Amino acid sequence: MKKEIVDIRYVAKILFLMCASFNLGHTFGMTWLGILFTVYFGVIGFLNGTKRRDFQKRPKYKKSLAYGAILPLALYWVITPGVENGVNPLMIFLPGLYLLFLTALQERSRGNGGFEVFVAFDGMASLLFSLYSIPKGWAPVGLAGLLLALFAYSRRGTSWYKYLFFVLLIAILGGISYGGWRYWRAHHFGGGERMAQDYYQRERIMGFDPVAALGSFSSNYDGRYNDQVVLRVWDTLAPKYFKAASYEKYVAGIWKLPANPARTLTPDYYQVDYAVFETSDSVTRSANNSLRQIWVQSTLENFGFLFAPYGAVGYAVKDVDSLQYFSGGMVSGLDGNGKRSDWHYFVCDSCSLPDSLTAYTERDLLVGRQYESLMDTVVSAMGLVPKGSDSIHDDSENLQRILAYFKDNFTYSLRVQKVVRKSIGEKRFLEDRLRVFWNTRQGFCEYYASLSTLALRSVGIPARYVTGFVNPQVVEGRPYAVFRRRNSHAWVEAFVDGRWVIFDPTPPAMIPEEIEPNWFSDKWEGVRGRFARLMHFLKEGEWRRTVDGWQSYTQKFLDSGILYALLGFLVALFTLFKIREVLKNRVKNVICTSENAERWIKELDKAERELNRYGFHRGSGETVSSFTKRVQTLAVQRNRANPKSQDQNEKHNGQQKRHILELLKVLQEYENHRWRK
């Protein structure tokens, strides 16, 4: 029986496992669990070193326990909340805990199903996981565990200076890692708050929240990610204005979405896995050749908005059972489909939206009381005339006066003066951003659009504040257009002359020229875009629609009478072949079992039984002719070998010889007459 060798190295191994256990539990705030594993390894080490030194006396290793531990850990992962900024510690803790559990099982049954190599590997992995985000004061425990593992698993007779060299190597690498981490923390992000802010700006589209604050677009224009692609529109004729949301109410520098949807869209049918929503009946299924379907891919969180151009009559969205269509002409409801999403929209040259979605409401004329004095000043300065006044011929003239006033008196700037606190008597309040814009005469699109919306409402023209993207980047030869962060924009929808029109009050001449991406960035974006399209094709693309089409065709074929007629013809043809085959076999059986053949088969069987009595047996596969010749030769050899017995019983031998000759004659006649009819 093989036994455990208990010496100082075995003690070092147990101590190493205890250090890994305790440090893992303490690092992730579950010290009680670390202590539990520490005590467990101490007990197992004592038992394996004393009572269970014989490997056969240890419990057998059970794989069911190793596999069964996956389920509770997976459930624990599912029920715990995620972490938005940074790495979730559970991604480190749960694998480390599972490996520590495997180490415990292997060490408990080592030599009886457990293996030393797994104890070393899993234990070392658990120790390394325990070094993640080490609390102050517990780094020495992890270092002690590394040194104990070095001593426990090193080759016997290793020189002392090699241990010293390894310790120095760990110290140097640890010092480099610690110094690099401190430098990165001090110079790269300047602390966790800046890191979280950077993560927030990188992962989300600024300015498209359910509440849009003035100034939120600035990070899209002059931030470090302003060149990042946000939307890919797979259409070479991508629209100039790509709308996200129409806001309704302005309060304290914030635009809010409409409170109630004008219509809830439900799927009319499904296209592969995409639910198709139509703003009018059967638009997307019509045979109208002017209908186009365009795929849109969003690379960032879109806050549930469906970005689409004006006049879209349908949408196709995956994993969504309904969409909200607001009176402002905007669609939302992608919140349950994940932060990043993709969708299709349908445009039709000869189709139109229902009147319920194009009519204005009283909310489109809403101006807050706190802004009435400001709007009176703006309307007077711009020379705007109330709707229906005899001094103006149409509402579009008011739009032109707004554009002219901004062009002559305002400056486009991404730097807007900060809002400050002002005092009136004993009251202190924050100055409104819109008043700051009017007083300083500088700002960017959000400010121009907001002031214009309220000014138009003040003179009785329905208006909406709109956010989205403008001026997509179109590259010759590329099958799609892209909207980058710097393409984000705000404008106005105004109801003039009985219809909604796009009114962009931001003077184009004041908008800075866009910087074209370099050659490498442009080519790399082309590769990424086509790869995204390929993955979309493989997961949800046209090939699945083709399969569905074949299924529909097959179903129609099954329901038709052609299939059953063909099956009947094949069955009849198969039956005829079988009948022909049976008739042929019957003729063969008649020939092979004729009266003459049956008689000689019986004679052959009788002759072979008689020859068996004399010691002559026909071998397997031996023909009758070969058997006959062999019997003749053996009979002659037998008579020559026993001459005395022949003299002593001449009469008996003569009868036997004559009988054998008669039987041989039967065999010869069988060969001559067997195959005759």
C-alpha positions as CSV (number, residue, x, y, z in Angstrom):
1,M,0.0,0.0,0.0
2,K,1.2,3.5,-0.9
3,K,1.5,5.9,2.0
4,E,1.8,9.7,2.5
5,I,5.3,11.0,3.2
6,V,4.8,13.6,6.0
7,D,7.6,16.1,6.4
8,I,8.2,19.8,6.5
9,R,7.2,20.2,2.9
10,Y,3.8,18.7,3.5
11,V,3.3,21.0,6.4
12,A,4.2,24.0,4.1
13,K,1.7,22.8,1.6
14,I,-1.2,22.8,4.1
15,L,-0.1,26.2,5.4
16,F,-0.1,27.5,1.8
17,L,-3.7,26.3,1.3
18,M,-4.7,27.8,4.6
19,C,-3.2,31.2,3.6
20,A,-5.1,31.1,0.2
21,S,-8.4,30.3,2.0
22,F,-8.1,33.0,4.6
23,N,-6.9,35.7,2.2
24,L,-9.6,34.9,-0.4
25,G,-12.4,35.2,2.2
26,H,-11.0,38.4,3.7
27,T,-10.3,40.1,0.4
28,F,-13.9,39.8,-0.7
29,G,-15.5,40.6,2.6
30,M,-16.4,37.0,3.6
31,T,-13.9,36.4,6.3
32,W,-16.1,33.8,8.0
33,L,-15.9,31.7,4.8
34,G,-12.2,32.0,4.6
35,I,-11.8,30.9,8.2
36,L,-14.1,27.9,7.5
37,F,-11.9,26.7,4.6
38,T,-8.8,27.4,6.7
39,V,-10.0,25.1,9.5
40,Y,-11.0,22.5,6.9
41,F,-7.5,22.3,5.4
42,G,-6.0,22.2,8.8
43,V,-8.2,19.2,9.8
44,I,-7.7,17.4,6.4
45,G,-3.9,17.9,6.7
46,F,-3.8,16.5,10.2
47,L,-5.9,13.4,9.2
48,N,-4.0,12.7,6.0
49,G,-0.7,13.0,7.9
50,T,-1.8,10.7,10.8
51,K,-4.7,8.3,10.5
52,R,-5.1,8.4,6.7
53,R,-1.5,8.2,5.6
54,D,-2.5,5.1,3.6
55,F,-4.1,6.4,0.4
56,Q,-6.6,3.6,0.3
57,K,-8.1,4.7,3.6
58,R,-9.0,8.2,2.3
59,P,-12.5,8.9,0.9
60,K,-12.9,8.4,-2.9
61,Y,-13.0,11.5,-5.0
62,K,-16.6,12.3,-6.1
63,K,-17.1,14.2,-9.4
64,S,-20.7,14.8,-8.5
65,L,-19.7,17.2,-5.7
66,A,-17.4,19.1,-8.1
67,Y,-20.1,19.5,-10.8
68,G,-22.8,20.2,-8.3
69,A,-21.0,23.2,-6.8
70,I,-21.4,25.0,-10.1
71,L,-25.2,25.4,-9.7
72,P,-25.3,27.4,-6.4
73,L,-22.4,29.7,-7.5
74,A,-24.2,30.4,-10.8
75,L,-27.5,31.2,-9.0
76,Y,-25.5,33.5,-6.6
77,W,-24.1,35.3,-9.7
78,V,-27.6,35.7,-11.2
79,I,-29.3,37.1,-8.1
80,T,-26.6,39.7,-7.3
81,P,-26.8,43.2,-8.8
82,G,-24.3,44.2,-11.5
83,V,-21.7,47.0,-11.3
84,E,-21.9,49.7,-14.0
85,N,-18.6,51.5,-13.3
86,G,-15.6,49.1,-13.1
87,V,-15.1,45.4,-12.8
88,N,-17.6,43.4,-10.8
89,P,-15.7,41.7,-7.9
90,L,-17.9,38.6,-8.2
91,M,-16.1,37.9,-11.5
92,I,-13.0,37.3,-9.5
93,F,-14.5,35.9,-6.2
94,L,-16.8,33.2,-7.6
95,P,-14.1,31.5,-9.8
96,G,-11.6,31.7,-6.9
97,L,-14.2,30.2,-4.5
98,Y,-15.0,27.4,-6.9
99,L,-11.3,26.5,-7.4
100,L,-10.8,26.6,-3.7
101,F,-13.6,24.1,-3.3
102,L,-12.0,21.8,-6.0
103,T,-8.7,22.1,-4.1
104,A,-10.5,20.9,-0.9
105,L,-12.1,17.9,-2.7
106,Q,-8.8,16.9,-4.3
107,E,-6.7,17.1,-1.1
108,R,-9.4,15.2,0.8
109,S,-9.2,12.3,-1.7
110,R,-5.6,12.7,-2.9
111,G,-4.2,9.3,-3.9
112,N,-7.7,7.8,-4.0
113,G,-9.1,9.6,-7.0
114,G,-7.6,13.0,-6.3
115,F,-4.4,14.3,-7.9
116,E,-1.6,16.3,-6.5
117,V,-1.2,18.4,-9.7
118,F,-4.8,19.7,-9.3
119,V,-4.2,20.5,-5.7
120,A,-1.2,22.6,-6.7
121,F,-2.9,24.3,-9.7
122,D,-6.3,25.1,-8.1
123,G,-4.7,26.2,-4.8
124,M,-2.3,28.6,-6.6
125,A,-5.1,30.0,-8.7
126,S,-7.2,30.6,-5.6
127,L,-4.3,32.4,-4.0
128,L,-3.8,34.6,-7.0
129,F,-7.5,35.5,-7.1
130,S,-7.3,36.4,-3.4
131,L,-4.6,39.1,-4.4
132,Y,-7.3,41.1,-6.3
133,S,-7.8,44.4,-4.5
134,I,-5.9,43.4,-1.4
135,P,-7.1,45.2,1.7
136,K,-4.4,47.2,3.4
137,G,-2.5,45.0,5.8
138,W,-3.3,41.6,4.2
139,A,-0.7,41.6,1.4
140,P,1.8,39.8,3.6
141,V,-0.6,36.8,3.9
142,G,-0.7,36.4,0.1
143,L,3.1,36.8,-0.1
144,A,3.6,34.2,2.7
145,G,1.3,31.8,0.7
146,L,3.4,32.2,-2.4
147,L,6.6,31.5,-0.5
148,L,5.1,28.4,1.2
149,A,3.9,27.1,-2.2
150,L,7.4,27.7,-3.5
151,F,9.0,25.6,-0.8
152,A,6.3,22.9,-0.8
153,Y,6.4,22.2,-4.5
154,S,10.1,22.8,-5.2
155,R,12.4,19.9,-6.0
156,R,14.1,18.3,-3.0
157,G,17.7,19.4,-2.6
158,T,17.2,22.8,-4.2
159,S,20.0,25.2,-3.2
160,W,19.2,28.1,-0.8
161,Y,20.3,30.8,-3.2
162,K,17.7,29.7,-5.7
163,Y,15.0,30.4,-3.1
164,L,16.6,33.8,-2.5
165,F,16.6,34.6,-6.2
166,F,12.9,33.7,-6.5
167,V,12.0,35.9,-3.5
168,L,13.9,38.8,-5.0
169,L,12.2,38.3,-8.3
170,I,8.8,38.4,-6.7
171,A,9.8,41.6,-4.8
172,I,10.9,43.3,-7.9
173,L,7.8,42.4,-10.0
174,G,5.6,43.4,-7.1
175,G,7.3,46.7,-6.7
176,I,7.0,47.5,-10.4
177,S,3.3,46.5,-10.4
178,Y,2.5,48.6,-7.3
179,G,4.5,51.6,-8.6
180,G,2.7,51.4,-12.0
181,W,-0.7,51.3,-10.3
182,R,0.0,54.3,-8.2
183,Y,1.3,56.3,-11.2
184,W,-1.8,55.3,-13.2
185,R,-4.1,56.3,-10.4
186,A,-2.4,59.6,-9.9
187,H,-1.9,60.7,-13.5
188,H,-4.3,58.9,-15.8
189,F,-7.7,59.5,-14.3
190,G,-6.9,61.5,-11.2
191,G,-9.1,59.3,-9.0
192,G,-12.2,57.0,-9.2
193,E,-14.6,59.9,-9.8
194,R,-12.9,60.9,-13.0
195,M,-12.7,57.3,-14.1
196,A,-16.5,56.8,-13.5
197,Q,-17.2,60.0,-15.4
198,D,-15.1,58.9,-18.3
199,Y,-16.9,55.5,-18.4
200,Y,-20.2,57.2,-18.3
201,Q,-19.4,59.5,-21.3
202,R,-17.8,56.6,-23.2
203,E,-20.8,54.3,-22.9
204,R,-23.7,56.6,-23.3
205,I,-25.0,59.1,-25.8
206,M,-25.1,62.5,-24.2
207,G,-28.2,64.6,-24.6
208,F,-30.7,61.9,-25.4
209,D,-32.0,61.2,-21.9
210,P,-35.8,61.2,-21.1
211,V,-35.0,64.7,-19.7
212,A,-32.6,66.7,-21.9
213,A,-30.6,69.3,-20.0
214,L,-29.2,72.3,-21.9
215,G,-25.5,71.9,-22.3
216,S,-25.4,68.1,-22.3
217,F,-24.4,67.9,-25.9
218,S,-21.2,69.7,-25.3
219,S,-19.4,66.4,-24.4
220,N,-20.3,65.1,-27.9
221,Y,-18.6,68.1,-29.5
222,D,-15.4,68.7,-27.7
223,G,-14.9,65.5,-25.6
224,R,-12.3,62.8,-26.2
225,Y,-14.9,60.5,-27.9
226,N,-16.5,63.1,-30.3
227,D,-15.3,61.1,-33.3
228,Q,-16.9,57.8,-32.1
229,V,-19.5,56.2,-34.4
230,V,-22.9,56.1,-32.7
231,L,-25.2,54.9,-35.5
232,R,-24.7,53.0,-38.7
233,V,-27.6,53.5,-41.2
234,W,-27.4,51.0,-44.0
235,D,-28.6,53.2,-46.7
236,T,-26.5,55.2,-49.2
237,L,-29.3,57.8,-49.2
238,A,-29.3,58.4,-45.5
239,P,-31.4,61.4,-44.5
240,K,-29.8,64.7,-43.4
241,Y,-31.9,64.9,-40.2
242,F,-32.2,61.7,-38.2
243,K,-34.6,62.2,-35.4
244,A,-34.6,60.8,-31.8
245,A,-37.1,62.6,-29.6
246,S,-39.5,65.5,-29.5
247,Y,-39.6,67.2,-26.1
248,E,-42.7,68.9,-24.7
249,K,-42.1,70.9,-21.6
250,Y,-39.2,73.2,-20.6
251,V,-38.5,73.8,-16.9
252,A,-35.3,75.1,-15.3
253,G,-33.0,74.3,-18.2
254,I,-34.5,70.8,-18.8
255,W,-36.7,69.6,-21.6
256,K,-39.1,66.7,-20.7
257,L,-40.6,64.0,-22.9
258,P,-44.4,63.9,-23.4
259,A,-46.1,62.3,-20.5
260,N,-48.6,60.1,-22.5
261,P,-48.2,58.4,-25.8
262,A,-50.5,59.2,-28.7
263,R,-50.6,55.6,-29.8
264,T,-49.2,52.2,-28.7
265,L,-47.9,50.2,-31.6
266,T,-48.3,46.4,-31.4
267,P,-46.7,44.0,-33.9
268,D,-48.6,43.4,-37.1
269,Y,-46.5,40.4,-38.0
270,Y,-43.0,39.0,-37.4
271,Q,-40.1,39.1,-39.8
272,V,-37.6,36.4,-38.7
273,D,-37.3,37.4,-35.0
274,Y,-38.2,41.1,-35.6
275,A,-41.7,42.3,-34.6
276,V,-42.9,44.7,-37.4
277,F,-44.9,47.8,-36.2
278,E,-46.8,49.8,-38.7
279,T,-48.2,53.3,-38.3
280,S,-50.9,52.5,-40.9
281,D,-52.5,49.2,-42.0
282,S,-50.4,46.8,-44.1
283,V,-48.0,49.4,-45.3
284,T,-44.9,47.2,-45.1
285,R,-46.6,44.2,-46.7
286,S,-47.9,46.2,-49.7
287,A,-46.6,45.5,-53.1
288,N,-45.6,49.1,-53.5
289,N,-42.1,49.2,-55.0
290,S,-41.4,52.6,-53.4
291,L,-41.2,51.0,-49.9
292,R,-37.7,50.7,-48.6
293,Q,-36.5,48.9,-45.5
294,I,-33.3,50.2,-43.8
295,W,-31.3,48.6,-41.0
296,V,-29.9,50.8,-38.2
297,Q,-27.2,49.7,-35.8
298,S,-26.7,51.5,-32.5
299,T,-23.3,51.1,-30.9
300,L,-24.2,52.8,-27.6
301,E,-27.0,53.0,-25.2
302,N,-30.0,54.7,-27.0
303,F,-32.3,55.2,-24.0
304,G,-35.0,53.3,-25.7
305,F,-35.4,55.7,-28.6
306,L,-35.9,54.5,-32.2
307,F,-33.8,56.9,-34.2
308,A,-35.5,57.3,-37.6
309,P,-36.0,59.9,-40.4
310,Y,-39.1,61.9,-40.9
311,G,-41.9,60.0,-42.7
312,A,-41.0,56.5,-41.4
313,V,-44.2,54.4,-41.7
314,G,-43.0,51.2,-40.0
315,Y,-40.4,49.7,-37.6
316,A,-39.0,46.2,-37.1
317,V,-37.5,45.6,-33.7
318,K,-36.3,42.4,-32.0
319,D,-37.5,41.2,-28.5
320,V,-40.1,44.0,-28.2
321,D,-43.8,43.5,-27.8
322,S,-45.0,47.1,-28.1
323,L,-43.7,50.6,-28.9
324,Q,-44.9,54.0,-27.7
325,Y,-45.6,56.5,-30.5
326,F,-45.8,60.0,-29.0
327,S,-47.7,62.9,-30.5
328,G,-44.4,64.6,-31.3
329,G,-43.7,62.0,-34.0
330,M,-41.2,60.1,-31.9
331,V,-41.0,56.4,-31.1
332,S,-39.6,54.8,-27.9
333,G,-39.8,51.5,-26.1
334,L,-36.5,49.7,-26.7
335,D,-35.6,49.8,-23.0
336,G,-36.2,46.1,-22.5
337,N,-33.9,45.2,-25.5
338,G,-30.6,46.1,-23.8
339,K,-28.4,49.1,-23.9
340,R,-27.2,48.6,-27.4
341,S,-29.7,47.6,-30.1
342,D,-30.5,47.5,-33.7
343,W,-33.7,47.9,-35.6
344,H,-35.2,48.5,-39.1
345,Y,-37.3,51.4,-40.3
346,F,-39.5,51.6,-43.4
347,V,-39.9,54.6,-45.7
348,C,-42.4,55.0,-48.5
349,D,-42.5,57.7,-51.1
350,S,-46.3,57.3,-51.7
351,C,-47.3,56.6,-48.1
352,S,-48.4,59.1,-45.4
353,L,-48.7,59.1,-41.7
354,P,-52.1,59.1,-40.0
355,D,-53.6,62.4,-39.1
356,S,-53.5,61.5,-35.4
357,L,-49.7,61.5,-35.5
358,T,-49.3,64.7,-37.4
359,A,-51.8,67.0,-35.7
360,Y,-50.5,69.4,-33.1
361,T,-51.8,69.6,-29.5
362,E,-52.2,72.3,-26.9
363,R,-48.9,71.1,-25.4
364,D,-47.1,72.3,-28.5
365,L,-48.1,75.9,-27.5
366,L,-47.0,75.6,-23.9
367,V,-44.8,78.3,-22.4
368,G,-44.1,78.4,-18.7
369,R,-45.2,81.4,-16.6
370,Q,-41.6,82.0,-15.5
371,Y,-40.5,82.5,-19.1
372,E,-43.3,84.8,-20.2
373,S,-41.3,88.0,-19.5
374,L,-38.2,86.6,-21.2
375,M,-40.3,85.6,-24.3
376,D,-41.9,89.0,-24.5
377,T,-38.4,90.5,-24.7
378,V,-37.3,88.0,-27.3
379,V,-40.4,88.4,-29.5
380,S,-40.1,92.2,-29.3
381,A,-36.4,92.2,-30.2
382,M,-36.8,89.8,-33.1
383,G,-39.8,91.6,-34.4
384,L,-42.0,88.4,-34.4
385,V,-45.7,88.9,-35.1
386,P,-48.5,86.8,-33.4
387,K,-50.2,84.2,-35.5
388,G,-53.2,85.6,-37.4
389,S,-52.0,89.2,-37.4
390,D,-52.8,91.2,-40.5
391,S,-49.2,92.6,-40.7
392,I,-47.8,89.2,-41.6
393,H,-48.7,87.1,-44.6
394,D,-47.7,83.6,-43.4
395,D,-46.0,82.0,-40.4
396,S,-42.8,81.2,-42.3
397,E,-41.8,84.9,-42.2
398,N,-41.4,84.6,-38.4
399,L,-38.9,81.7,-39.0
400,Q,-36.9,83.9,-41.3
401,R,-36.8,86.7,-38.8
402,I,-35.5,84.4,-36.1
403,L,-32.7,83.2,-38.4
404,A,-31.8,86.7,-39.3
405,Y,-31.7,87.9,-35.7
406,F,-29.4,85.0,-34.6
407,K,-27.1,85.6,-37.5
408,D,-26.6,89.3,-36.8
409,N,-26.5,89.2,-33.0
410,F,-25.3,85.8,-31.8
411,T,-22.1,83.9,-31.8
412,Y,-21.8,80.1,-32.0
413,S,-19.7,78.8,-29.1
414,L,-19.3,75.6,-27.2
415,R,-18.4,77.6,-24.1
416,V,-21.5,78.9,-22.3
417,Q,-21.2,81.1,-19.2
418,K,-21.8,79.1,-16.1
419,V,-25.1,79.5,-14.3
420,V,-24.7,81.5,-11.1
421,R,-26.8,82.3,-8.1
422,K,-28.6,85.7,-8.0
423,S,-30.3,87.5,-5.2
424,I,-33.5,89.5,-5.4
425,G,-34.2,90.9,-1.9
426,E,-33.9,88.0,0.5
427,K,-34.4,85.3,-2.2
428,R,-31.5,83.5,-3.9
429,F,-32.0,81.5,-7.0
430,L,-30.1,79.9,-9.9
431,E,-30.2,81.9,-13.1
432,D,-31.9,80.0,-15.9
433,R,-29.6,78.7,-18.7
434,L,-31.8,80.1,-21.3
435,R,-31.6,83.6,-19.8
436,V,-27.8,83.2,-19.7
437,F,-27.8,82.4,-23.4
438,W,-30.0,85.4,-24.2
439,N,-27.9,87.8,-22.2
440,T,-24.4,86.5,-23.2
441,R,-25.4,86.1,-26.9
442,Q,-23.4,82.9,-27.4
443,G,-24.1,79.1,-27.3
444,F,-24.7,76.1,-29.5
445,C,-27.6,74.3,-31.1
446,E,-29.5,73.3,-27.9
447,Y,-29.8,76.9,-26.8
448,Y,-30.8,78.2,-30.3
449,A,-33.4,75.5,-30.6
450,S,-34.8,75.9,-27.1
451,L,-35.2,79.7,-27.3
452,S,-36.7,79.4,-30.8
453,T,-39.2,76.8,-29.7
454,L,-40.5,79.0,-26.8
455,A,-40.5,82.1,-29.0
456,L,-42.6,80.5,-31.7
457,R,-45.0,79.2,-29.1
458,S,-45.3,82.7,-27.7
459,V,-46.7,84.0,-31.0
460,G,-49.1,81.1,-31.4
461,I,-47.1,78.8,-33.7
462,P,-47.0,75.2,-32.5
463,A,-43.4,74.1,-32.1
464,R,-41.3,71.3,-30.6
465,Y,-37.8,71.0,-29.4
466,V,-36.1,68.0,-31.2
467,T,-32.8,66.1,-30.7
468,G,-31.1,63.7,-33.1
469,F,-28.3,63.7,-35.6
470,V,-27.6,65.6,-38.7
471,N,-25.2,65.5,-41.7
472,P,-24.2,61.8,-41.8
473,Q,-20.8,60.8,-43.1
474,V,-21.1,59.2,-46.4
475,V,-18.1,57.5,-48.0
476,E,-18.2,56.6,-51.7
477,G,-18.4,52.9,-52.2
478,R,-19.4,52.2,-48.6
479,P,-23.0,50.7,-48.3
480,Y,-23.9,52.6,-45.2
481,A,-23.6,56.1,-43.6
482,V,-22.5,56.8,-40.1
483,F,-23.5,59.3,-37.5
484,R,-20.7,60.2,-35.0
485,R,-21.0,61.9,-31.7
486,R,-20.2,65.2,-33.2
487,N,-23.2,64.8,-35.5
488,S,-25.6,65.2,-32.6
489,H,-27.8,68.2,-32.9
490,A,-30.9,69.9,-31.7
491,W,-33.5,71.7,-33.9
492,V,-37.1,72.8,-34.1
493,E,-40.3,71.4,-35.6
494,A,-42.7,74.1,-36.4
495,F,-46.3,73.8,-37.6
496,V,-46.7,76.4,-40.4
497,D,-49.0,76.6,-43.3
498,G,-50.9,73.5,-42.1
499,R,-47.9,71.1,-41.9
500,W,-44.9,70.3,-39.8
501,V,-41.6,71.6,-41.1
502,I,-38.0,71.3,-40.0
503,F,-36.7,74.6,-38.7
504,D,-33.0,74.7,-37.8
505,P,-32.3,78.1,-36.1
506,T,-28.6,77.4,-35.5
507,P,-26.9,79.4,-38.3
508,P,-24.9,77.0,-40.5
509,A,-22.1,79.5,-41.0
510,M,-21.4,79.5,-37.3
511,I,-21.0,75.7,-36.9
512,P,-17.3,74.7,-37.0
513,E,-16.2,72.7,-39.9
514,E,-16.1,69.0,-39.2
515,I,-12.7,67.3,-39.2
516,E,-12.5,64.3,-41.5
517,P,-11.1,61.2,-39.9
518,N,-7.7,60.0,-41.0
519,W,-7.2,57.3,-43.6
520,F,-6.6,54.5,-41.2
521,S,-9.6,55.4,-39.0
522,D,-11.8,55.5,-42.1
523,K,-10.7,52.1,-43.4
524,W,-10.9,50.6,-39.9
525,E,-14.5,51.8,-39.6
526,G,-15.3,50.2,-42.9
527,V,-14.0,46.9,-41.6
528,R,-15.9,47.2,-38.4
529,G,-19.1,48.1,-40.2
530,R,-19.0,45.2,-42.6
531,F,-18.1,42.8,-39.8
532,A,-21.2,44.1,-37.9
533,R,-23.3,43.5,-40.9
534,L,-21.9,40.0,-41.4
535,M,-22.7,39.1,-37.7
536,H,-26.2,40.5,-38.2
537,F,-26.6,38.4,-41.3
538,L,-25.5,35.2,-39.5
539,K,-27.6,35.8,-36.4
540,E,-30.8,37.3,-37.7
541,G,-30.2,38.0,-41.4
542,E,-31.8,37.2,-44.7
543,W,-30.8,33.5,-44.7
544,R,-33.3,32.9,-42.0
545,R,-35.9,34.6,-44.0
546,T,-35.0,32.4,-46.9
547,V,-35.4,29.3,-44.7
548,D,-38.8,30.6,-43.6
549,G,-39.7,31.2,-47.3
550,W,-38.8,27.6,-48.1
551,Q,-40.8,26.4,-45.1
552,S,-43.8,28.3,-46.4
553,Y,-43.3,26.9,-49.9
554,T,-43.0,23.4,-48.4
555,Q,-46.2,23.8,-46.4
556,K,-48.1,24.9,-49.5
557,F,-46.7,21.9,-51.4
558,L,-47.8,19.6,-48.6
559,D,-51.3,21.0,-48.6
560,S,-51.7,20.6,-52.3
561,G,-52.9,17.4,-54.1
562,I,-49.8,17.1,-56.2
563,L,-47.8,15.6,-53.3
564,Y,-50.4,12.9,-52.7
565,A,-50.7,12.1,-56.3
566,L,-46.9,11.7,-56.5
567,L,-46.8,9.5,-53.4
568,G,-49.6,7.3,-54.9
569,F,-47.6,6.9,-58.1
570,L,-44.4,6.0,-56.2
571,V,-46.3,3.4,-54.1
572,A,-47.8,1.8,-57.1
573,L,-44.5,1.7,-58.9
574,F,-42.8,0.1,-55.8
575,T,-45.6,-2.5,-55.6
576,L,-45.2,-3.5,-59.2
577,F,-41.4,-4.0,-58.7
578,K,-42.1,-6.2,-55.7
579,I,-44.6,-8.3,-57.5
580,R,-42.2,-8.8,-60.4
581,E,-39.4,-9.8,-57.9
582,V,-41.7,-12.3,-56.1
583,L,-42.7,-13.9,-59.4
584,K,-39.0,-14.3,-60.4
585,N,-38.2,-15.9,-57.1
586,R,-41.1,-18.3,-57.5
587,V,-39.9,-19.6,-60.9
588,K,-36.4,-20.1,-59.4
589,N,-37.9,-22.1,-56.5
590,V,-39.9,-24.3,-58.8
591,I,-36.7,-25.1,-60.9
592,C,-34.5,-25.7,-57.8
593,T,-37.1,-27.9,-56.1
594,S,-38.1,-30.1,-59.0
595,E,-39.1,-33.8,-58.2
596,N,-35.7,-35.0,-59.6
597,A,-33.8,-32.6,-57.4
598,E,-35.7,-33.5,-54.3
599,R,-35.0,-37.2,-54.8
600,W,-31.3,-36.8,-55.3
601,I,-31.0,-34.4,-52.3
602,K,-32.5,-37.1,-50.1
603,E,-30.1,-39.8,-51.6
604,L,-27.1,-37.5,-50.9
605,D,-28.2,-36.9,-47.3
606,K,-28.7,-40.7,-46.8
607,A,-25.3,-41.5,-48.3
608,E,-23.4,-38.9,-46.2
609,R,-25.0,-40.3,-43.0
610,E,-23.8,-43.8,-43.9
611,L,-20.3,-42.6,-44.7
612,N,-20.2,-40.7,-41.3
613,R,-20.5,-44.2,-39.7
614,Y,-17.3,-45.3,-41.4
615,G,-15.5,-42.1,-40.3
616,F,-15.8,-40.1,-43.5
617,H,-17.1,-36.5,-43.0
618,R,-17.7,-33.9,-45.7
619,G,-16.0,-30.6,-44.6
620,S,-17.7,-27.2,-44.5
621,G,-17.6,-25.8,-48.1
622,E,-16.3,-29.1,-49.6
623,T,-18.0,-30.0,-52.8
624,V,-19.6,-33.5,-53.3
625,S,-17.1,-34.2,-56.1
626,S,-14.0,-33.4,-53.9
627,F,-15.5,-35.4,-51.1
628,T,-16.0,-38.4,-53.3
629,K,-12.3,-38.4,-54.5
630,R,-11.1,-37.9,-50.9
631,V,-13.2,-40.9,-49.6
632,Q,-11.8,-43.1,-52.4
633,T,-8.2,-42.2,-51.5
634,L,-8.7,-42.7,-47.7
635,A,-10.4,-46.1,-48.2
636,V,-7.4,-47.4,-50.3
637,Q,-4.9,-46.1,-47.7
638,R,-6.9,-47.7,-44.8
639,N,-6.8,-51.1,-46.5
640,R,-3.1,-50.9,-47.1
641,A,-2.3,-49.9,-43.5
642,N,-4.2,-52.9,-42.0
643,P,-3.4,-56.0,-44.1
644,K,-3.6,-58.4,-41.1
645,S,-7.0,-57.2,-40.0
646,Q,-8.1,-57.8,-43.6
647,D,-7.0,-61.4,-43.5
648,Q,-8.5,-62.1,-40.1
649,N,-12.0,-60.7,-41.0
650,E,-12.0,-60.9,-44.7
651,K,-15.7,-61.4,-45.0
652,H,-16.6,-58.4,-42.9
653,N,-14.1,-56.1,-44.6
654,G,-15.4,-57.2,-48.0
655,Q,-18.9,-56.2,-47.1
656,Q,-17.7,-52.8,-45.8
657,K,-15.7,-52.2,-48.9
658,R,-18.7,-53.0,-51.1
659,H,-21.0,-50.8,-49.1
660,I,-18.5,-47.8,-49.4
661,L,-18.3,-48.4,-53.1
662,E,-22.1,-48.3,-53.4
663,L,-22.2,-45.1,-51.4
664,L,-19.5,-43.5,-53.6
665,K,-21.6,-44.6,-56.6
666,V,-24.5,-42.7,-55.2
667,L,-22.4,-39.6,-54.8
668,Q,-21.2,-39.8,-58.4
669,E,-24.8,-40.3,-59.6
670,Y,-25.8,-37.3,-57.6
671,E,-23.3,-35.2,-59.4
672,N,-24.5,-36.5,-62.8
673,H,-28.3,-36.2,-62.1
674,R,-28.7,-33.4,-59.5
675,W,-29.0,-30.5,-61.9
676,R,-31.2,-32.3,-64.5
677,K,-34.9,-31.3,-64.6
